[in-house]
């Protein structure tokens, strides 16, 4: 590494270098580019788990240097959401990233992301409506804005996002296409716990009894997919799955079958060759869980 650059092991975590300003990030990215390296960015909000680390693995397959950003982005949280309690543990995150082979943590100061006079927001449009866009109307504007900033700051060749947040992945792909951002967006597979629960930083909010019920969300999706693939009614199976979840204490936000590319609801006009996906969001107590699953061979 260039000894004159800001690329130094972080003295607090003693793991990876941690950079907190745009100028230091650009200096390092320029140094790597001069050395002929390609660069990947894995944007995260920290609270890292195996799902995030699998994205680092994917990033390492696509580039020579992997930057992981950790920033709990205030603009994607509504006032009543968990911004202040969102897991923040840089020592553990840095250790996990070092073990996994990431090269640099970008943990920007809030002032680097949202300066005193900033007013710009990125609104992506139709793909950000429906599903999480309905119940969290602020969310995708905040995500698109911060991801746009991160891509402009790091100018990576590739950026990796998980399919657990499937709508988010499509929102980001759409933004990158529409704004001609020269970064290739790569989607990483959703990673599950052994009992099927989709990994999420928010799973640590669950009480013991909520944690034991949480995999039922995935089971409900599997059940709908099974029934529907056997040719039975989509709406009946969704209705049954919703009421089972409600009986188990979930508050269901949505459970919907949609076109996996456009996110349009599936109906009689859906193309027969459309790829379909079932999406769910439901809360257990204060914890909101989301999940999704691909459907094959379906006659809508
Ligand atoms: O998926 C997340 O963790 C966040 O929404 C992201 C993409 C890092 C933007 O803050």
Boltz pocket constraint, residues with backbone or C-beta under 6 A from the ligand:
constraints:
  - pocket:
      binder: B
      contacts: [[A, 43], [A, 44], [A, 45], [A, 69], [A, 71], [A, 73], [A, 76], [A, 142], [A, 143], [A, 146], [A, 147], [A, 165], [A, 168]]
      max_distance: 6.0
